[in-house]
Amino acid sequence: MYVDDIAAYVPRSEAEAADKDMMLSYVNQYPDTILTRENKIAHMTASGFILSADGAWVLMAHHNIFKVWAWTGGHADGEGDLLSVALREAREETGAAHIRPLSTQIASLEILPVWGHVKRGEYVCAHQHLNVSYLLTADREGPLTVREGENTKVGWLPADRLLELTNEWQMDEVYTKLLARGRELLGQRAK
């Protein structure tokens, strides 16, 4: 159950501890709608940070709405298995073959503000994504595919230049910690 996984997550920073407490508070306050977009204030999302096997590359999609290179992910839309959500979104948004978890454990938690925007001709009010992140890996060989309506490009970005290429300062800390945690896991596997 996603609530148990979030409760069991051991934060590695003051920000993650605060976000974890706030997420659990929202879950307790809105148990019937927190997994759906019916909750206009905040709802659960899951993201996948996809690394190559050597940790030198990160697979990202160029986001249509925000016009930046970004990780993959999406709304839970009622699904309580957030790792499954992260994997599904990664596969749908990139078309990459053999995407799999580096770990089934939560890699990080973050509350992400979403500005009001138009999606599919409808205005979406500003709200918060209660995001659960997972570390994934994929094979660099093989075709990638754009997901119409979601992104315009998909590509492997060099990890050492990631922040320069994503150019989204609000995500710098998140991407930096996930890259470090992913490389840590990959290093443990190599031993």
Secondary structure, 3 states (H helix, E strand, C coil): CHHHHHHHCCCCCHHHHHHHHHHHHHHHHCCCCCCCCCCCCEEEEEEEEEECCCCCEEEEEEECCCCCEECEEEECCCCCCHHHHHHHHHHHHHCCCCCEECCCCCCEEEEEEECCEEECCEEECCEEEEEEEEEEECCCCCCCCCCCCCEEEEEEEEHHHHHHHHCCHHHHHHHHHHHHHHHHHHHHHHC
